[in-house]
Amino acid sequence: MKKFVPYEKMNKKQRRAIDKARRGSWQGISPVTRVAETDKTRYSRKEKHKKGGGDDSLPFFVIPAF
């Protein structure tokens, strides 16, 4: 019967073998984080800023001082 040795006390070679055995394959799935497609009817700050408008669209008049 093998004696139990804690993972932290194992040598580097044994830990690598255990880690390799625990790792699985992604089986064709990319592990990259993805962003879900947004619904066009939901509120979006970006569209609010794209439209422009606001106080900047008002005409600017200079009144000369006499």
C-alpha positions as protocol buffer text, in pm:
chain_id: "A"
residue {
  index: 1
  type: MET
  ca { x: 0 y: 0 z: 0 }
}
residue {
  index: 2
  type: LYS
  ca { x: 131 y: 344 z: -95 }
}
residue {
  index: 3
  type: LYS
  ca { x: 183 y: 599 z: 175 }
}
residue {
  index: 4
  type: PHE
  ca { x: -23 y: 918 z: 146 }
}
residue {
  index: 5
  type: VAL
  ca { x: 187 y: 1226 z: 71 }
}
residue {
  index: 6
  type: PRO
  ca { x: 21 y: 1572 z: 71 }
}
residue {
  index: 7
  type: TYR
  ca { x: 24 y: 1751 z: -262 }
}
residue {
  index: 8
  type: GLU
  ca { x: 230 y: 2040 z: -122 }
}
residue {
  index: 9
  type: LYS
  ca { x: 505 y: 1801 z: -7 }
}
residue {
  index: 10
  type: MET
  ca { x: 532 y: 1608 z: -335 }
}
residue {
  index: 11
  type: ASN
  ca { x: 825 y: 1676 z: -560 }
}
residue {
  index: 12
  type: LYS
  ca { x: 779 y: 1882 z: -874 }
}
residue {
  index: 13
  type: LYS
  ca { x: 775 y: 1584 z: -1110 }
}
residue {
  index: 14
  type: GLN
  ca { x: 496 y: 1409 z: -918 }
}
residue {
  index: 15
  type: ARG
  ca { x: 287 y: 1728 z: -897 }
}
residue {
  index: 16
  type: ARG
  ca { x: 319 y: 1783 z: -1272 }
}
residue {
  index: 17
  type: ALA
  ca { x: 205 y: 1425 z: -1339 }
}
residue {
  index: 18
  type: ILE
  ca { x: -103 y: 1472 z: -1116 }
}
residue {
  index: 19
  type: ASP
  ca { x: -185 y: 1810 z: -1274 }
}
residue {
  index: 20
  type: LYS
  ca { x: -152 y: 1664 z: -1623 }
}
residue {
  index: 21
  type: ALA
  ca { x: -389 y: 1378 z: -1535 }
}
residue {
  index: 22
  type: ARG
  ca { x: -648 y: 1619 z: -1391 }
}
residue {
  index: 23
  type: ARG
  ca { x: -651 y: 1847 z: -1693 }
}
residue {
  index: 24
  type: GLY
  ca { x: -914 y: 1766 z: -1949 }
}
residue {
  index: 25
  type: SER
  ca { x: -952 y: 1853 z: -2311 }
}
residue {
  index: 26
  type: TRP
  ca { x: -1182 y: 2127 z: -2435 }
}
residue {
  index: 27
  type: GLN
  ca { x: -1297 y: 1890 z: -2711 }
}
residue {
  index: 28
  type: GLY
  ca { x: -1318 y: 2149 z: -2986 }
}
residue {
  index: 29
  type: ILE
  ca { x: -1448 y: 2433 z: -2767 }
}
residue {
  index: 30
  type: SER
  ca { x: -1243 y: 2750 z: -2754 }
}
residue {
  index: 31
  type: PRO
  ca { x: -1172 y: 2853 z: -2391 }
}
residue {
  index: 32
  type: VAL
  ca { x: -1175 y: 3224 z: -2484 }
}
residue {
  index: 33
  type: THR
  ca { x: -1431 y: 3433 z: -2298 }
}
residue {
  index: 34
  type: ARG
  ca { x: -1709 y: 3549 z: -2527 }
}
residue {
  index: 35
  type: VAL
  ca { x: -1950 y: 3841 z: -2511 }
}
residue {
  index: 36
  type: ALA
  ca { x: -2315 y: 3764 z: -2573 }
}
residue {
  index: 37
  type: GLU
  ca { x: -2488 y: 3948 z: -2856 }
}
residue {
  index: 38
  type: THR
  ca { x: -2684 y: 4243 z: -2716 }
}
residue {
  index: 39
  type: ASP
  ca { x: -3051 y: 4289 z: -2782 }
}
residue {
  index: 40
  type: LYS
  ca { x: -3114 y: 4597 z: -3000 }
}
residue {
  index: 41
  type: THR
  ca { x: -3418 y: 4697 z: -2793 }
}
residue {
  index: 42
  type: ARG
  ca { x: -3219 y: 4728 z: -2470 }
}
residue {
  index: 43
  type: TYR
  ca { x: -3077 y: 5058 z: -2345 }
}
residue {
  index: 44
  type: SER
  ca { x: -2729 y: 5133 z: -2471 }
}
residue {
  index: 45
  type: ARG
  ca { x: -2517 y: 5426 z: -2356 }
}
residue {
  index: 46
  type: LYS
  ca { x: -2314 y: 5413 z: -2673 }
}
residue {
  index: 47
  type: GLU
  ca { x: -2611 y: 5491 z: -2897 }
}
residue {
  index: 48
  type: LYS
  ca { x: -2703 y: 5784 z: -2674 }
}
residue {
  index: 49
  type: HIS
  ca { x: -2362 y: 5939 z: -2729 }
}
residue {
  index: 50
  type: LYS
  ca { x: -2353 y: 5865 z: -3102 }
}
residue {
  index: 51
  type: LYS
  ca { x: -2662 y: 6077 z: -3171 }
}
residue {
  index: 52
  type: GLY
  ca { x: -2500 y: 6396 z: -3048 }
}
residue {
  index: 53
  type: GLY
  ca { x: -2741 y: 6679 z: -2985 }
}
residue {
  index: 54
  type: GLY
  ca { x: -2773 y: 6822 z: -2638 }
}
residue {
  index: 55
  type: ASP
  ca { x: -2649 y: 7170 z: -2543 }
}
residue {
  index: 56
  type: ASP
  ca { x: -2375 y: 7169 z: -2809 }
}
residue {
  index: 57
  type: SER
  ca { x: -2626 y: 7185 z: -3092 }
}
residue {
  index: 58
  type: LEU
  ca { x: -2772 y: 7523 z: -2982 }
}
residue {
  index: 59
  type: PRO
  ca { x: -2664 y: 7828 z: -3184 }
}
residue {
  index: 60
  type: PHE
  ca { x: -2402 y: 8052 z: -3025 }
}
residue {
  index: 61
  type: PHE
  ca { x: -2451 y: 8430 z: -3044 }
}
residue {
  index: 62
  type: VAL
  ca { x: -2202 y: 8698 z: -2947 }
}
residue {
  index: 63
  type: ILE
  ca { x: -2348 y: 9028 z: -2835 }
}
residue {
  index: 64
  type: PRO
  ca { x: -2096 y: 9308 z: -2884 }
}
residue {
  index: 65
  type: ALA
  ca { x: -2050 y: 9551 z: -2596 }
}
residue {
  index: 66
  type: PHE
  ca { x: -2086 y: 9924 z: -2689 }
}
